[in-house]
Amino acid sequence: MSADEPKGPALKPVTPARVAQEITKLSADRRNGQVEAHVYDQRFARMIQELRERRIEGTRADIQAALEPSLHLAVHTSEVFSDAGKPLKRNADGQWLLPIKGDGFQATLAIELSFVPETGDKGRV
């Protein structure tokens, strides 16, 4: 048996509605202060791992339809970004640098925006 082959019976796929429900609940708990940042990170990582193992049932359209009511995107018009109240730094290439860390690792994520609209709908996307 190769390392890529499943080790046991296939697990039942997770429904898109269940994924949306769990993400919404976890996000609300974090916003309300019921879950600390490191616990949120651990739970979210565990959720992603489970989805990798079990897969999501349905098509891309089914998944997007289930997540859409919870997904809110907005236009950020300021050049000021922060990480826990501290301004993010930019490197010589103009990329925003976002420090990330967890149990046993630390890294810096460089973000480059290739397109930023001047205006946009601040509602749901």
C-alpha positions as CSV (number, residue, x, y, z in Angstrom):
1,M,0.0,0.0,0.0
2,S,1.4,3.4,-1.0
3,A,1.3,6.5,1.3
4,D,-1.3,8.1,-1.0
5,E,-3.8,5.2,-0.7
6,P,-6.5,5.5,2.0
7,K,-5.8,3.6,5.2
8,G,-9.4,2.6,5.9
9,P,-12.9,2.9,4.6
10,A,-13.8,6.3,3.0
11,L,-15.5,8.7,5.3
12,K,-18.8,10.2,4.4
13,P,-18.4,13.7,2.7
14,V,-19.4,16.8,4.7
15,T,-22.4,18.7,3.4
16,P,-21.9,22.4,2.3
17,A,-24.5,23.5,4.8
18,R,-22.5,21.9,7.7
19,V,-19.3,23.5,6.6
20,A,-21.0,26.9,6.5
21,Q,-22.6,26.3,9.9
22,E,-19.3,25.4,11.5
23,I,-17.3,28.3,9.9
24,T,-20.0,30.7,11.0
25,K,-20.1,29.5,14.5
26,L,-16.3,29.4,14.9
27,S,-16.0,32.9,13.5
28,A,-18.8,34.3,15.7
29,D,-17.1,32.7,18.8
30,R,-13.8,34.4,17.9
31,R,-15.5,37.8,17.3
32,N,-17.4,37.6,20.6
33,G,-14.2,36.8,22.5
34,Q,-15.4,33.3,23.4
35,V,-12.4,31.7,21.6
36,E,-8.8,33.0,21.9
37,A,-6.8,33.5,18.7
38,H,-4.6,30.4,19.2
39,V,-7.6,28.2,19.9
40,Y,-9.4,29.6,16.8
41,D,-6.3,28.8,14.7
42,Q,-6.2,25.2,16.1
43,R,-9.9,24.6,15.5
44,F,-9.8,26.1,12.0
45,A,-6.7,24.0,11.1
46,R,-8.4,20.9,12.4
47,M,-11.6,21.7,10.4
48,I,-9.5,22.1,7.2
49,Q,-7.7,18.8,7.9
50,E,-11.1,17.0,8.3
51,L,-12.3,18.5,5.0
52,R,-9.2,17.2,3.3
53,E,-9.9,13.8,4.6
54,R,-13.7,13.7,4.1
55,R,-14.2,16.1,1.2
56,I,-17.2,18.4,0.7
57,E,-20.3,16.9,-0.8
58,G,-21.7,18.7,-3.9
59,T,-20.5,21.0,-6.6
60,R,-18.5,24.3,-6.4
61,A,-21.9,26.1,-6.9
62,D,-23.5,24.2,-4.0
63,I,-20.6,25.1,-1.7
64,Q,-20.6,28.8,-2.8
65,A,-24.4,29.0,-2.3
66,A,-24.0,27.6,1.2
67,L,-21.2,30.0,2.2
68,E,-22.6,33.1,0.4
69,P,-24.9,34.3,3.2
70,S,-21.9,34.3,5.7
71,L,-19.4,35.8,3.3
72,H,-18.9,39.5,3.6
73,L,-16.2,41.3,1.6
74,A,-15.7,45.1,1.7
75,V,-13.5,47.6,0.0
76,H,-10.7,48.9,2.3
77,T,-9.8,52.4,1.0
78,S,-7.1,53.3,3.5
79,E,-3.4,52.5,3.1
80,V,-3.3,51.7,6.8
81,F,-3.4,48.1,7.7
82,S,-2.8,46.6,11.1
83,D,-2.1,43.3,12.9
84,A,-3.5,43.5,16.4
85,G,-3.4,47.2,16.4
86,K,0.2,47.4,15.1
87,P,0.8,48.7,11.5
88,L,1.9,46.2,9.0
89,K,5.3,46.8,7.5
90,R,6.1,46.9,3.7
91,N,9.2,45.6,2.1
92,A,11.3,47.2,-0.7
93,D,9.0,45.6,-3.3
94,G,5.9,47.3,-1.8
95,Q,4.5,44.0,-0.4
96,W,2.7,44.0,2.9
97,L,4.4,41.8,5.4
98,L,2.2,39.8,7.8
99,P,3.9,37.9,10.6
100,I,2.2,34.5,11.3
101,K,3.1,32.0,14.0
102,G,1.7,29.0,15.8
103,D,2.9,26.1,17.9
104,G,6.3,25.3,16.6
105,F,6.6,27.7,13.7
106,Q,7.0,31.3,12.8
107,A,7.0,32.9,9.4
108,T,6.2,36.1,7.4
109,L,3.6,36.2,4.7
110,A,4.3,38.7,2.0
111,I,1.1,40.0,0.3
112,E,1.1,41.8,-3.0
113,L,-2.1,43.3,-4.4
114,S,-2.2,43.3,-8.2
115,F,-5.5,45.1,-8.4
116,V,-7.3,47.4,-6.0
117,P,-10.5,49.0,-7.2
118,E,-11.0,52.6,-6.5
119,T,-14.6,52.0,-5.4
120,G,-16.7,49.0,-4.8
121,D,-19.8,47.6,-3.2
122,K,-19.3,47.4,0.5
123,G,-22.0,44.8,0.8
124,R,-22.0,41.1,0.1
125,V,-20.0,39.8,-2.8
